Amino acid sequence: MQDPWLLTPGPLTTSMSVKQAMLRDWGSRDSEFIALNRRIRNRLVAIAGANRTHVCVPVQGSGTFAVEATIGTLLPRDGRLLVLVNGAYGTRMVRITQVMGRSVTSIETAENVPVSPSALADALAADPTITHVAVVHCETTSGILNPVSEVAAVCEQAGKPLIIDAMSSFGALPLDAAHVPFTAVVASSNKCLEGAPGFGYAIVRQDALEAARGKAHSLSLDLEDQWRGLESSGQWRFTPPTHVLAAFDRALTEHEDGGGVAGRGARYRRNHQVLVDGMAELGFETLVPRALQAPIIVTFLMPADPRFVFETFYDALRQKGFIIYPGKLTIANSFRIGCIGRLGEAEMRGALAAIRETMAEMGVSSGAPAPSLTPVPTGT
Ligand SMILES: Cc1ncc(COP(=O)(O)O)c(C=O)c1O
């Protein structure tokens, strides 16, 4: 029996062969498993175009663990982080830094407005105590794409290390160290590379990692210590998620076979186009204009028709084999539909047919939001 298709930002639908790769037990100190880890780490650095400058350090846990490990390892105790915020994951990086007791500031823009490289340049000029900058590539809260190339250029000009949370974009949207000078990119196993959840990873400049020795706030989240362990023995310091790593290795092979970042991005762009066009025909409106939207996840504004009840809509789609995602916005009532995972045009068209049928069952003739719901972009 087919599980429901996950139209969510991860965990997401994986291929049968990725699932089957988990049907083996691995000795974590065994040479075959050590080789598998080396292969994964090398492939991830290659995807980032960073072979000569960066190394890959995986860490147990979800994506947030990897973000926390990266900030805690790279930001010195007397450092100060500036986070560009336009959604929940930017806000989370501020919170992570506050919890570890390190200095942090932010520049906030509205959830439907990209972060501003010029505001960043002004802030760096005005506050010389800022030592590091962090930004989210695709802010999954809304699905907006942030201008990371421009942000990286400003950071390079100012000599500030940049941490990019590319959790929901890495592997599908280009992020190449040769064009985007970053110090660290962070992502996880269960997003655009289509693995199972269980670990995150950072692709970090080796010189920055070496300079961070002994600076982390935590033992288990110390990326420099984790890296030295992996380099010296090929082994994880603490129990690795063996099955998830085996699945990820298989997922990376499928990523390569499907044309790498360009191939994955093209499939997701097609999914996105089919979804947004089909939803527009039903009257739905997106939060973010198409030009600012990443082909990862789409935020739709809640329909004005009082007969549209999100929970009923969600349950009916679930019954028809599609799982969607609630909204996470603060500025408008909304829900989200993802375009990522082992899905193609046929599944997106299937979802649209299920949505059309569900609307008819609910007696809702249009997905149009109330005019007051359509947020006007604010901020810079
Ligand atoms: C951009 C971004 N950052 C961080 C996270 C946190 O990842 P996790 O939920 O795996 O901890 C997510 C999760 O969706 C994300 O989309």
The ligand as a Gaussian input file, in Angstrom:
#p B3LYP/6-31G(d) Opt

LIG

0 1
 C       15.432000      26.739000       6.741000
 C       15.311000      25.782000       7.885000
 N       16.170000      25.872000       8.906000
 C       16.118000      25.040000       9.944000
 C       15.165000      24.040000      10.007000
 C       15.118000      23.151000      11.205000
 O       15.313000      21.835000      10.861000
 P       14.825000      20.655000      11.841000
 O       13.328000      20.783000      11.927000
 O       15.279000      19.443000      11.110000
 O       15.496000      20.849000      13.142000
 C       14.237000      23.902000       8.970000
 C       13.194000      22.866000       9.026000
 O       12.324000      22.787000       8.197000
 C       14.321000      24.789000       7.880000
 O       13.456000      24.700000       6.862000

